[in-house]
Amino acid sequence: MSSQPEDILEITFDDAALELAPRAGGRLMTWRVGGEPVIFWPAAPDWSNFVKIRGGNPLLFPFLGRHFVDGEIGKWRDQEGVVHELPMHGFARDLPFEHRKDADGHGVRMTLVDNDFTRQGYPFAFRFEAAYRLVDAVTLDVELTTSNPGEVPLPYYAGHHFYFVLPHDQRGISSLELPRTESRRQLDGGAISDPQTGAARYALDDANILDRFHCFTGPSDHPVRLVTPGLNRAVNFDLQRPDSIPWYSVTTWTEALTSDFYCVEPWVGLPDAIHNGHGLRWLAPGKTETAALRLTVSPAA
């Protein structure tokens, strides 16, 4: 896939638009509001290695982050002690999804089901769906739905990897606002650090929040907000949607000092949850559950 796929989808509502590549990992490429990109997408992406494209929203499933067995990354041990290989962030972002547009054209649902390849490192039956829907000109609803059609409980912890537009020279005047959280990180070898009391606000030029997990500690007394005054924009995260399973954390990350994006990533669990239990979901046979969120763009003030 050296050139852009032919089946790029465009979803519109008034002057809001989404572009998605279902066959390239179900990737949301960008979200534009009033013609301006909110989700970052590079000008010249390398589609020959689309998993490594820094942009859009890679889907993280069945596990997110790094998992380790005896210090070796990319492996996990099941309850019977059998060790399996599974890449960082799982395999969903690597694989083609089927898709179906909503009847009114304002949304899309993309679906991945188990196959011979997925069962090599994750020996379970599953159905994983990612749905994006433009509610209005400034609001985007996103759902990750996991179903277990198998006969044994399904372990998983899914998440997002949103790349938001932020010119690198604007990090110092931009911030992330949070409800009550505890801050954690992953140590070498996979262990999760002891929690530290989180702050209500972090400047995005703070190197201490790179690769940090902001874990929610109770009912939200403040929404998650990405505030970028230089763009006159705030992105508001509603992570308490009706009938959604709980979000465990949001993770903050960017790649380099000159990267013109910043990632704020809602996660159902923490890395290596299959071993440490932080947010690990066990979905019973025949059951389905959804992790839902709403993103709304507003003026930065």
TASUL-V194615 format. One record per helix or strand. SS is the DSSP state (H for helix, E for strand). FROM is the first residue (numbers start at 1). TO is the last residue. If there is no record, write none. Layout:
((SS/FROM/TO) (SS/FROM/TO))
This chain:
((E/9/13) (E/16/21) (E/27/33) (E/36/37) (E/39/39) (H/47/52) (E/57/61) (E/68/69) (E/72/73) (E/75/77) (E/83/85) (E/90/90) (H/92/94) (E/98/101) (E/107/113) (H/116/121) (E/127/136) (E/139/147) (E/154/156) (E/159/165) (H/168/173) (E/174/177) (E/181/184) (E/186/186) (E/192/192) (E/196/197) (E/201/203) (H/207/209) (E/212/216) (E/224/228) (H/229/231) (E/233/238) (E/249/253) (E/261/267) (H/273/276) (E/281/283) (E/288/298))
